[in-house]
Amino acid sequence: MSDFVLTALQYYGAGAAALAAFILSLNVGRKWSGFAFVIFVTSSIALIAWGFLDDDAEGIGVQNVILLVINCVGVYRYLLSGHWKDKERAA
């Protein structure tokens, strides 16, 4: 794999994770939090690819497989499940 692609995956993954964490820290609502988790998912995918394509980064790949599952749960809870609509109606 070319060094350019590996570097792009590495830095995209890091930058996207930082952006998603920043959005979550703003606590601007359910929809924005859901979009932050979508960004986290793309970050995890990039870091999984980098981790398994680069000889020295396998640990990052394994860690991001786990984080990908967690981030998909976040996407489901904040964007796809409708259980929060019932809570808003009851309030």
N, C-alpha and C positions, 0 to 999 in steps of 0.2 A: 504494500500500500504506500502511496506517495506521502512524503512528509507534509505536503501542503494539506492534503485531505485529513490526515491525523491531527494536525494542528488546528484546522478549522473545526473539526468535531470537538476537540478538547475545549477550545475557547468559546464556541457556541454553547456547549453544555454548561460551562461555568457562568457565562454571562446570562443565559436564559434562567438558570437557577437563581442567580442574584436578583434579576428583575422580578421573577415570580415571588420570591421571598419579600421583596419590597412592596409589591402590590398587596400581599396578604397582611403585611404589617400596617398598612394604611387602614384596614378594617372598614372598607367603603361599601360593603354589602355582599350579599350572597352571589350575585351574578359576577361581580369582579373577582371574588374569591374563586369561583368556578373557573373563570378564564385563567387565573393564576395557576390553578392545578393543570389546566391544559398546557400551559407553558412549561410547568414542571415535567409533564409527560414527554414533551419534545426534548427537554434537557436530558432526561433519563435515557431516552432512546439514543441520543447523540453520544452520551457518555458510556453507554453499553457498547455501542459500536467502537468507540475509541478504545475502551478497555480491553476488548477482545481482539482488536486488530493490531494494537501496539503490544510488543513483547513485554514491556515493563509495567503495564497498567491493568493487569487482570483483576486485581482487587477492586479497583474502581468499577469495573464491569459487573462484578458480582454484587457489590453494594447497590448499584443502580438497578439491577434486576429487582431487588427487594424494594427499592424506592419507587420503581415503576408500578408495582402492585399497589403500594400505598397511595401514590398519586392518582391511579385509576379509581380507587375508592373515593378520593376527594372529588374527582370529576363527577362520578356517579351521585354522590351525596349533594353536591352544590348545584349541578346543572341538570341531571337526568332524572333523579327521583322526584316524585311529586309529594312526598310526605310533608314537606315544609309548607305546602299550600294549605293543608288542613290546619296546621298550627296558626297560620296567619288569619284564617277565617274565624277560628275560635277566639282569637284575641280581641 
